[in-house]
Amino acid sequence: MILLTGATGNIGSELTRQLATAAVPYRALVRDPSRVADLPGAELHKGDLDDPATLTAAFDGITALFLLVPGTGMDHTRHAVAAARAAGVERIVLISSFWAIGDPIPAMGRWHHKREQLVLNSGLAATILRPGGLMTNALEWAPAIRAGEPILDPTGPGRFAPIDPADIAAVALLALTEDGHKGAAYNLTGAESLTCAEQVGILARVLDRPLPIRSTATAEEAVRARFPRGAHPQLAEAIRESFAQMRSDTVGLRTDTVAELLGRAPRTFEDWCRAHRDAFR
């Protein structure tokens, strides 16, 4: 039995579908089962990573843990690792971030790096997945598109290779159910390094309509646009730094890891746009 945290998010929801298709039994840890939309094949268990007392029953009979935690804190990871060890869980797959790569590690990656160390030093068979930017981040453009407003471009000439959450989930499923991934850290990206403007151009072609785009003047403006109600100072500073770094990266991190692990090419951004075009209308 596999336990999922973050089962309703972009990556977790894709993983639930793939687990159900593969007929792999899994349990989803949720705060309020009554508010969770149907998860295919799921055994829902009420629990909260903020409250270790709720985790003992959740981890009973679990052999593998899919761990995806939000925010910048470490408590969720500590509580999950402690519960996993107590329950005799055999393996953990942690969703980290490509921001955890680097020397020095940028601010956006420091809490991811700390989580990685907690998991890798847990004594359990651990696999780290470090995805780059998600294709689903483009859904943030939908309100501007529907309103006829320009899409903000915070990264200018910077490139990155966005990845479909379904491809991340497929790698997670592999690591959760097959041997040979203990201690591995996989840097996961899509196949194409694209600028923001190139991504918008692809989406415009799929929607068959022009999509105006406006470059943000500063990283501060980009943060305000993303968090109009404000962000935690630590997070805001990390985002400012990340936008500046992405703007200066005119090559873009791209790996072949997805293809090497899955035996197929990762999904292209254009294919993702075609599959989700209705979300922008």
N, C-alpha and C positions, 0 to 999 in steps of 0.2 A: 504494500500500500504506500502510495506517495502522498505527502502532505504539501499543499500549495499555500503560500502566502501571496498576497497581491493577485488573487485569481480573477478579479474583475477589471484589471488594468489592461493596457494595450498588449503587453507580452503575455500576462497570465491568462487572459481570455482566449488568446490564440492557443496557448498550451492546453487549456481545458478541452478545446475542440479536438486537438490532435490526440490527446489521451483517450478521449471517448472513441474516436475513430479507430485507434489501435486496441481498444478494449482493455486498457490498462486501468485498474481501479485506483481512484484517488479521492482524497478528502480535502476540502477547501476550508481554510480557517477564515471565518468572517465574524465581524462584530455583531451583526444583526441579520440572521438568516432570512427574516421576513422581508427585508429590504433588498435582497439579492435577486436579480433576475435569474431565470433558469440557467444553470450551468450544466451542460450535457454530461450525464453520467456521474455527477458529483454527489459525494456524501458531504453535506454541509455540517460544519461543527462551529458552534459559537465559542469564540475565544478572542483574546486581545493580547498582542505582543507587549502591551504596556503592563499587563497583569500576569505575572508568571504563574499564579495559582490556577489560571484558566487553561494552562498549556499541558498539564499532565495528562488529562484525558484526551486532548487533541492529538498528542503524540503516541498514544497507546497503539501498538501494532504497526507503527510506521517504520518503513525500511529506508526511505529516501525523502529528502526535504528539498523543495524548491523555495529558495529564500530571496524575496524581493521586498526591500523595506524602503519607505520614503524618508525624505528629510535628511538632516545632517547629524542626527544623534546616533549614539552607539547602543543604547539600552535595548532596542528591539533585537539587534543582532546578538547581544550577550544573552538575552533571555531565550532566544531561539536555540542558540548553540547549547546552552545549559540543559534545556529541555530535551534536545536531540541526544545529548550524551547520556542523560539519565534514562532515556527510553531505549537506548541501544540502536539508534538510527545508524545505518551503515554508510550513507553517503549524503553529501550536501552539494547542491548546485546553487551558487550565489550569482545573482545579477549585479555586476559592478558597472564600470564605465570605462571607456577608452581614456577618460581624463585621469585615470589612475596610473597611466603610463607617463614616464618622463623623469628627468633628473635636472632640476628639482621638479617634484610633482606640483602641478598648478593647484591653486586653491580649490577649484571645482572638483579635483580628484582626491583631496586629502582625506575626506571622510570615507570615500570609497576604498582608498588604500587601507585605512584603519580596519574597515570591515573585512577586507580580504585577509589581513593578518589574523584577525580573530578567528575566521573560519579555517584558514590554512593551519593554524596552530591548535585547532580543536582536538586533534587526535583522530578525527574522522576522515574518511576518504572525501576530499573536497575538490570541486571543479569550479573555476572562476570564469564567468563569461563577461567580456568587456565590449559591449556593443558601442558603435558610434551613434551619430544622430539618427533618430527614428524617422521613417517616412511619414508616420502618423503625425509628426509635428506640423506637417503642412496643413493639417485640419485647422490649425490656429488662423489660417488665412481666410477661412470660410466666411466669417462675419464681414470682413472687408470686401470680399468678392461679391457677396449678396447685396451689400450697401453701395456697390460701385465705387469704393474707395481704393486708393493705391495700397499695395502690399508693401510693408516696410522691409527693407533689406539691411540688416545690421552688419553683414560680413563682406560686402563689396566683392573684391577679387578673390577672396578666400574660397577654398574648395573643401568639400568633404564628401564622403561616399555614404549617403543615407541607406539604412537597412530596413527591410520590412520586418515588423515584429514577428510575423509568422516564421521567418527564417531563424530568428533568435530562438523561438519556441521549439523549432525542429531540432536545433542543436541541443537545447536543454533536454528535450525528450531523449535524445541519444545518450547524453551524459547521465541521465537519471536511470536509464534502463539497461545500459550496456557497460561492460568492464573496459578498462583501458584508458580512463580519463582522470584517474587519481592524481592530484597535484598539478593538473594542467590549467593554464590560463590562456583562454582563447580570445584574441582580438577580432571582433566580428564587424564587418562592414558590408555594404552593398558592392556592386561591381563597378560603379561609375563614380568618379570624383567630379562633382558639379558645383558651380557657384549657385548662390540663391537665385540670381537672375535666370540661370539656365533651368533651374527647377521650375520657376514660374513660367518660363517659356514652354516647357514640356506640358505643364498643366493647361496653359492657354490653348495649346494645340489639341489636347484631348477634349477640352470644353468647347472648342471651336469659337472662341471669342477672345478679344484682346484683354489682357490683364495688366493694368498700369502698375508700376513699381517705383518706389521712392527710397533712395538710400538714406539711412539715418546719419545725421551729422556726427554724432558722438555715441560712445558706448552707453553713456548715461541716458540718452534719449531712447536707446534700444531697451534698456531695463525698464524705463517708465512705460514704454509701449507694451511690454510683456506683462508687467505688473502694475496696472494703472492705480491700484489701491495701495501700492507700496509693497516692498519685500523686506524680509529680515535683513538687517545690515550685513551680516556675514554672507548670506546668500547673494545679496545684491552686488557685493564686492567681487564675489567669485564669478558671477555672470559677466560683470564688466571686464574682468580679466580674460574670461573665456572668449567673449566677442572680439576683444583686441587680438588674441592669439589666432582665432579663426580667420580674422581679416588678413593677417599677415601670412597665412599658410596658403600659398597659391598652387601647391601641389595636391595636398589633401591626403590624409591617411587612408590607405586602401589595402585590404588584405585579400588573399584567396582562401582564407580559412573555411568559410562556409562551403565553398565548392569542394575543398579537400575532405571535409568531414561528411558532407551529405551526398557527395557524388553527383551533384548537379549545380548549375549556376544559381546564384541568388536572384531573387526577383528584381527586375528593373524598376526604376521610378515611374517610367511611362506605364508599365503594366499595372503598378499599384494605383496610379491615377485613374486608369480606365476602370479598375474594379471599384473605385470609391468616388466616381464622378458625381453621383447623386448627392453626396455630402456637401458639394460646393454649389448646389443649385437651390 
